[in-house]
């Protein structure tokens, strides 16, 4: 009843407000919210407000600003109270997308300001910045009442909320008794799978809750409390401290048994030393007495699918010659005019047939090692001294390249040992490469004769498909090559129509990034950080968005803070450290003249150079997918992101809040046509309703003056769907 009285007083006074304002400058600015949530507004009530305005001031100029994530400005001359042209245009408006109040700053041209909006913004700190005594008017029943009241109170706006007198809204703000504790939300994984029916209780307090079908839970607790998380069916439990965060992810191992007593006999800890692989196994490099160098799997770039490329520029005084092939590697000066000067290649302790330099370019005299899979190599070592190679006799006199695979003697289905270092069945079949089907909705759009006809079809189908997020991503994908503004508007509407969880917000952010809407990308990632201040990926995406917007010094400071682990402290930066380092060096290289480099360490002043750098980012760490790289020889390498072959990686992403990986092509031998494919396999949470969204940023001639970049975003709506990202010509 109190709300009703307040509203009636507001309405009665509205005419007084209109009459009381000093009309030194009679002109008016109207901000008109055209976002999708405004489609149910009571238009007649709002038009009635304008009708009274033009009765009071019949001659004036009106600036109309239509806004969602973009603005459109129109101008009208009102004479003798005739505003029919403006009224007609307002009646014809289409409502779509989300709103963004920040873009309105400074746009008002006239002193009398009316904003018509329901307050359903998508960003926590996004408020309309208008002069005091501006009108804030709403007629939409599903408005954000708290937002409207708070905005009016803080900024001294005049609020007219017609929806307050609706029966369902009277008394809507009831005070809720609070226990004084925070609501902690989280997710429980047992053996890396989201698990329901796990008991979560605050230690020392009776009662508790259970995780639901997707493993999620919520419980009242404060930072410093301890949660006892247990599952009888999985034979496991764990005690975890409540963090000062809105989201906790807890991993447990199933079938954990407790030992009654453990006796520690001896513990020996050796000082970490630099170890290299030699002909006689791993040795301390400092005690060898001869030249030996090693690289491990972290320094081997698997996507080149050619082990020779993994050796180039990694070892001093190792020359692969014009062929760039390890079969023709030399480590010493050519000691023989007629004999063989090529080094020996040893794979898992087995010397391979050598190429022969004395036979020149004769194919019959040369060995080929293109069957070796770099992804299954544990280490590569180069032995140069005679003492290092004497195990192999005279054939090792020109140096030895030792290749150790990750599984040299794994058994195949017949029980026979097989060499996991060998590439098998990796010949690319173009006919079976892309798998997927178009939705019935997408087919309808593609039958349209024009973009406007397709948009009309989209609007007609929207009311029946509003519960399906795939519908909006599918529509945006259709429009992105035809009308990027419509694509961005449709994409942004997802934030108003669906719960704004992090994976949904990230999906929208990636899609808007491809379309160049970096201001909204910035706002979305700021919102993600508000929800989860440990989301390291969002901090990195902020820096990239600043760079794209031309705010280079902000980008620099953001990257330096990440590099120094001070934004905020204790952020898990290590998983994305390589990307941060490259972004930082490249920013300094490209924008040196526009940056304040005071205090920037010298090691960031030298850029890294690659033929191609690929940065992949996705919206959901629980999604299972493959990235496929096909080289110019039509051989492919798959990078797998799934709970079987890469379970620890997925667990690390969930715990440390990052969703990106990068690859690079460099050196001789990478030139030619490459194909980049992606396959969405599954989701470890079977109740997931958010589409899988993948972005690939392609930098060509990275670190060179003619560097250029391109963003490609694909959306997967069904499992086992394969899409081609790009056919890429590498020079």
N, C-alpha and C positions, 0 to 999 in steps of 0.2 A: 504494500500500500504506500509505503514511504517513497519507493522508486516512482510510483505512478504520480504522486503529488509533485515530486521534483520535476518530472517530465512535463506535466501540465503547466507548471509555472514557467518552465523553459519555453514552451510553445507560446504561452500568452505574452511572454516578454520579447519573443522574436521580432514581432512587428515594431515594438518599442526600440529594439536594437537597430532595426532598419531605418527607423525615423530619426533616431537620436544621433546617428553618426554625422560628423561634420563633413559636408559635401564640398570641400574646397576643390578636390579633384574627384569628379563623379565616376571615373572609369573603374572597371572591374576586371579582375583576373579570376577565372574559374578553373580549378584543377579537378578533373573528372577521371576517377578511377575506372579503368576499362579491364581490370583483371577478371579472371574466370569466376571468382567467388562473387562478383557483383552482378552476375546474370539474373539473380533472383531479387534484385532491388525493387522497391516500390517507386517506380519512375514518376508516377503522377504526383506523389507527395513532394518529390524533389523539384519537379518542374513548377509546382505551385509556389515554392520558395522563390524561384527565379521570377515567376510572374509578379509576385508582390514587390520584388526588387525593382523591376522595370516600371511598375506603376508609380513607385516613389521617385525614381530617377529615369524618366522616359527617354532622355537623350544622353547617350554615352557610348564610349568605345569598350568593347569586350574582347579580352584575350582568353581564348579557350585552350587549355593544355590537356590533351588526352594522354594518360600515362598508364603503362604497365612496367615492363623492363626497359621501355623506350618512351620517348615523348613525341607527340605530334602537336604542332601549334597551329591554331586557326584564329582569324581575326574577324570581328563583326562590328558594324556600325548600327547602333540602335537609334531609331528616329521615331519620336512620338509614341514610344512604348511598343513599337512593332518589332518583336523579336522572333517572328515566325521562322526565319531561315535558321537561326540557332536552335530553336525547338525541334525543327525537322531533322537537323543533323544529329541531335542528341537521341532522338527516337530511333535512328538508323544504326547506332553504334553496335558493333560486334564485341562480345566480351570473351577474352581469352588471355592465357598467360598469368604470370604473377606480377605483383606490383613491387616497385623499388623506390621508396620515398627519397633516398639520397640524391637521385638524379634530378630532383626538382629544385635543388638549392640554387638560389639566385635567378630563377626563371621568371618570377612574377614581375610584370612590367607596371602594374597599376596598384594603387594603395588599398583598394577594397578587395579582399581576397575571400573566396569561398572554395573550400575543398570538400568534395563529395566522395566519401570513402567508407568502407566497412572496417578498416583497421586490421584486416587480415594480411599483414605483411609476413614475409618469410624470414626476416633477419631480426634477431633479438634487439639490437641497438639501432635499428633503422626507424627514425622518427621524422615526420614532416617538419622541416624547419621553416616556419612562417612567422611573420610579424605578430606581435601580441594583438588580440582582439580580432584575429581572423576567424572566420566561421568554419567549424568542423561539422559536417552534416552527414547523417547516415539513415538509410531506410531499409537496409538489408537485414533480414531476420537472423542470419547466421554471422553476426558481426563479432568482433573481438571487443567486448564491452570494457574490459579492464584496460586495454590499449587505448581506446578512445578517451576514457576518463582520465587516465594518467597523462596522456598527451595534452589534453585540455587544461589540466591542473598545472602541470609544469610550465607550459608555454603561454598560459593565460589566453587560450582560445575560447571561443563561444561555441559550446557543444549543443547540437540539436540532434537527438537520437530518437527518431520516430519509432524504431523497433522496440523501445523500452515499454511501450503500452501494449505490446502483444501479450496475450495470456501466458504463453510459454516462457516469456522473458521476465515477467513480473516476479520479483523476489528471487531472481536467479543467483544473486550473490549471497549465499548463506555462509555464515562463518563456520568453518570446519574446525573441530577440536583437534589440536596438534599435540602429539606426544613429546614434542621438543627434540625429536631425533630426525635425522636425514633419511630419505628413502634411497637405499643403495640398490642399484640395478647391476646385474651381471649375467654371465653365461658360464655353464659348466660343461667341460669336455672330458670324457673318459676315453682314453686311448685315441685322442685327437678327434673324437666324434661328439657333436652336441648330444647330451644325454638327458632324458626326462627322469622324473621321479627320484632325483637326488635330494637328500635332506640338507637344508641350510638353516643353521641356528646360530644365534649370538651366544658365544661362550659365557656361561654363568647366568644366562637368562632362560627360563623355561619357554617352551613353544618353539616355533620356527615356521619354515615354509618348504615347499618342494619345487624343483625346477619343472617347467612345462615341456611340451613336446619338442621345442627347438632348443632346449637346454637353458633357457633364460629364467631368471628369477628376480624378485624384488623383496627387500626386507628392510625394516627400520633399524638403522645402526649409525654410529658416529665414527669418524676417523679415530683410530686408536683401539676400537673394539676388535675382537677376534671372532671370525666366523668359523664354526666347525662344520665342514662339508663332508658328508658321508653317504655311502651307498652300499647297502647289504648285498644287493644282487650282484654288484661288481667287486665285492670284497675290497673296498678301498675307502680311505678317509684322508682328510687333510685339514690343517688349521692354517688360516691365512688372515693377515691383518687387513683391516678395512683401510683403503686408501682414500685420499682426499680427491676423489674423482667420481664422475657420474656413471662410470662403466667399469666393472671388474670382470676379467676373464680368468677362469681358474681351470688348470689342467691337472687331471689325476690319471694315474695308471691303474688299470684294473687288476684284480687278483694279486694284491700285495700281501705277502705273508710276513709275520714278525718273528724274528729269531729270539729265543729266550735269553741267550747269552753270547756275546762276541768277545773273544780274547785276541788282543793285538800282540802278535809275536815280535814283529820288527817292521819298521817303516824306513825306507831308504829313499831319499829324494836327491836326485842328481841335478846339478846346475844346468839350466838350459844352454845348449851349445848349438852351433851351426852344423847341421848334419848334411852330408852329401851321399848320394848313391854311387858306389864304386863297383868294380868287377867282383869284389868280395863282400858285398852287402853295404849297409849304411856305416859310415865312418865319420869321426869328428874332423871337420875340415881343417881345424887348426893343427891337427897332429899328423896330417897326411904326408906332408913333405913333397907333394907334387901338385900340379894344376888340375883342378876339377871344379866344375860348376854344375848346379842343379836348379831346376825350376819344378814347382809342384803344380797340382791341378788348378790352384787358384790363379796361376799365371798363364794357363793354357786357354786360349780362346777357342771354344768348341764350335762356334757357328761357321768357321771357315772350312770345316769338314776335311781339311788337308793338314796332316801333321807337319809338313814342311813349313807351313805358314806359322806354326807355333814356335819354330826355332829361330826364324828371322829376327834379327836385332836383339835376341835374348842372351847371346853368348859372345864374349869378346874373341876376336880373331877366328871366328868360324865363318867361312865363306861358302855360300851355296851356289855360286856361279850364276851364269845367265839363266839357267833352267829353274833356279830357286827350288831345288829338290834335294832332300837330305841324302838321297842315294849318291849325289855327286858333291858332297860336302868335303872341303879341304880345311885342315887346321894348321898346316905348316907350309912352308914354301915347297914348290914342286921339286922334290928331291930326285925324281927319276924322269929321264927324258923319254925312255921307251916303256918303263914299267907303269904300275898303277899308283896314282896319287890320291885316290878317293879314300875317305874314312870308312870304317867298319860300322854297320848298324847292328845292334844286338837288341832283340825283343824278348823280354822275360828270360834273359840268360841264354837265349839261343842265337848264335851268330847267323845273320842273313847273308844270302848270296850278294857279293859286292858288285857294284858297277865298275867298269874298267875305263880309266881315263885314256889308256893307250889306244882304244878303239874309236876315239873321237865321238862323233854324234851318232854312231851306229846304234840303232835301237836294239839290235840283238845282243849287244854287249852291256846294256844298262838295266838295272833293277828299278822297279817302280814300287813306291810305298803308299799309293793312294787308297789302299784298302784299310789303312789304320784309322780308327775312329778316335779323334781327339777327346771326345767326351768320356771315353773309358781309359784315358791315360792318367795314371797316378803321378808320374814324374818323368822328366827327361834330364839326363845327365850327360855332360861332355867330359871325356877324359883325354888330356892332351899330352901328358908326359910319358916317357918310355916306361917309367916305373908303374904308371897307372895302367898301361895297356899290355904289359908283358904276359899277362895271363893268356892272351889270345895269339901269342907268337907273332909271326911276321905279318899276318893279316891285320893286326892292330897297330902296326908301325905308324900309320898315318892318322892316328887318333880314333877314338871310339865314341859313338853316340849310343847311350843306353836308354832304352825305352821300357818303362815298367807299367804294365796295365793294372787296372783295379781288380781284375779277376782273371788271372791267367789260365786257370784250370777249372773253370766252372763246367758242370756237366750239362750236355744237351738232353733232349728227350730220349735218345737212344742209350744214354749212359756214357757215351763217349765224351772225353774232354773236348772243350772248344775254347777258342781264344777270343775273349771278350774285347780284345783290342781291335778286332777286325770289324769293319763296317759290313753289315749284311742286310740285304733287302732294302737298301736305301736309294734305289733308283726311282726318281720322281715320275709318277704317272699323272700326266696333266688331265686325262679324261676323268680320273676319279678324285681330283684334287678338291673341288668345291662341292659341298653337299649341303642342301638346305632347300626350303620351299617358301614361296611367298604366301602371306596370309590372304584370306579372301578380301579383307579390307584394303590391303596394299594393291591387289589386282583391280579393285574398284577405282582407286585413285589413278592408277596408270591408264585406265580407259578414258579419263577425262580429256577434254580437248584443250583445256587451258589451265593455268595455275589457279585462277579465280574459281573455275568450275570445280577443281579438285578441293579447294578450300571450303566451298559450299557443301560438298559431299562429306568432308570431314566434320563440319559443324552439325550436320544432320545425324551422323552416326555417333557423335560424342556423348549424347545423353544416354545412350544404351551401353556405352563402353567406359563410362567414367570410373568403374571399379577396376579396370584393367590397365596397369601401368604400361604394358607392352604396346597398347593402342597408341599412346602418345609418343613413345619413342619411334614407333613404326611410321607414324604420320610425319614427325620431324625429320626422319631419315629421307622420306620422299621429297620433302620441300627443301632440304638443305642445298641441293644443287640448282633449285629452281627459284627459290625466294628465301634467302637466309634469314631475313627478318621474321617471316612467318615461322620458320623452323625454330628460331630462338624463343619466340613467344610461346609456341606449343610446348617446347621443352620446359620452360620456366613454370608453366602451369602445373606441372607435376608437384612442385613444392607447395602449392596451395591445396591440391586435391588429395595428397597422400601424406601419411605420417612422415615427419622429417627426421628419419633416422640417418645415421652417418653414411651407410652404403647408398641410400637413395640420393642424398645430397651430393655425394661424390660422383654418382652417375650423371646427375644433372650438370655438375661442374665440368666434367670431362667433355660432355656434349656441347656445352656453351663455349668451352675453350676452343674447340675446332671451328666454331662459328665466329670467333673473335670477340666475344662478349666478356672481356677480361675484368671489367669493373664488377660484374656479377660473380665471376669466378673468385675474385678477391673477397667479396662479401660472403660467399658460401663457405670459403675456407676459414674465414674469421668466425663464422657461426659454428663450424665443426670444432674449432679450438675452444669456443665457449662451452660446447658440450663435453669435449674431452681434450684437456690441455696437454695430454701426453701424445697426441696424434702427430707424430713427427712428419708424416707425409703432408699434412696440411700446412705445416710451417714451410716446407720446401716449395709447395705449390703457391704459397703467398709470394715467395721471392720471385718465382717464375712469372706470376701475374704482374707484379710490380715492373719487372723487366719488359714484359709485353706492352704495358701501359706507358712505357717511356720514363718511369720513375726509377732511374738507374741507381741513385744513391740509396733509396729505400731498399732496393733489391740487394745492393752491396752489403748494407748493414744487416739485413736479414740472413744472408748467406754467411757473413762473418760470425754472427751470433750462433748459427748452427755449427760452423766449423770449430768454434771455441767452446761449444756445448754450454752456452749461456742463455738460450732462448727457448724455454726456460731452463734452469739448471736441471741436471739429471735426466734430460731427454735422451732417449735411445737413438743417437745419431749414427752410430757405427754401421747399421745395415745399409744406410743410404750415403755413407761418407764419400764413396767414389763419385756419386752423382753430384753431391754438394761441391766437391773439389773441382770437378770439371765445369760446373755451372759458374763457379766463382772465377776460375781462370779465364773462361771464355767471356764473361761479362767485362772483366778488366781489359782483355784483348780488344773487344769490339767497341767499348765505350770509354776508353781511357781518357779521352779529352773532356768528357762530361762528368767524371767522377772525382770525388774528394778522396785521394788515395793516402791521406795522412794516416799513418799507423798500420797500413796494409803491409803484411810481410812480403819481402822480396820474392819469395818462392811462388807467389801468385801472379807475378808479372810475366812469367813465361808460360805461354799456352801450349796445350797438347794438340797434336795434329792427327787426324784420321781421314781416310777417304770417305767413310760413312760412320756416323754415330747414330744408334737407334736407342731411344728411351721409351720403354713400355710402362704404362700405368693402368691400373684397373680399379674398379670400385669396391670389390669384395674379396677379402683374404680367404674366405671359405669356398670360393669358386674353384673348380677343377678345370684346367684347360691346357692346351698344348700350343706352343709357338713353333712354327716350322720355317726353316731357312733353306732355300734351294739355291745351290751355287750355279755358276755358269755351265758346269759340266753335268747338270741335272742330277746331282747327288744332294741329299737333304740331311739336315740335322734337326731333331726335335728337342726343344726345351720344355720339360714337363713340370706342371704345377698341379700335383695331385697328392692325395693322402696315402698313396702307396709308395711311389718312388721319391717323393719329396715332402714327406710328412713333417720333418723337423723344420723345413723352410716355412711351411704353412703355419705351424705352431708359432714360430718366431714372428711372423707377420701379425698374427692375432695379438700376441703379447706386446709387441713393440710398435704396433700401429703404423705399418708402412705397407704399400702395395705398388712396388715398382721394381724394375730391373732394366739394365742396359747392356748393349752389345756394341761391338765396333768392328769395322773392316779396315785393314790398313796393309800397306806394303804391296809388293808386286804379287801378281797371281790372283788378286781379287777382282780384277777388271772383267766386265761383262754383265750379262743380265742375271739379276737375282730375283727370286720370287719370295714374298713374305705371306704366309698363311697363318690363320689361327683357328683352332677348334675348341668350342665350348663342350666339355665332357659331362660335367655333373656339378652337384652342389652337395657339400657334406651335411647341410641342413635341408632335409626333404620338404620342409614347409616354406622354404624361401619363395617369395613372390616378386622379388626385385630382379629385373633383367640384368644379365652380365654385360658390362660396358668396358670396352678395351680401347685405350688411346695409344697410338704409336707416333712419336715425334721423330721425324727423319731429318738429320743434319747431314748435308752433303758438303764435302770439302771442309769438314769441321776444323776450325783453328786457322783457316786460310783467309786471305782478304775477300775472296769471292764466296764465302760460306753462305749457304741458304738453308732454310728449314721449312718443313711442312708438317702439319698435324692431321692425322687420320683417326677417326673414331668409328668403331663398329659396335653395333648392339646385337646381342644374341638373345632371341626369345625362346629358343628350344634347345634341348640337349642334343649332343652329337651333331651339331651344326658347324660346318666349316665355311669360313669366308676368306677370300683373298684380300689382303690389306693393300698390297702394292706390287707392281712389277717395276723393279728398280734397276736402272742402268748405272753401273759404277764405272767411273773413269779412272 
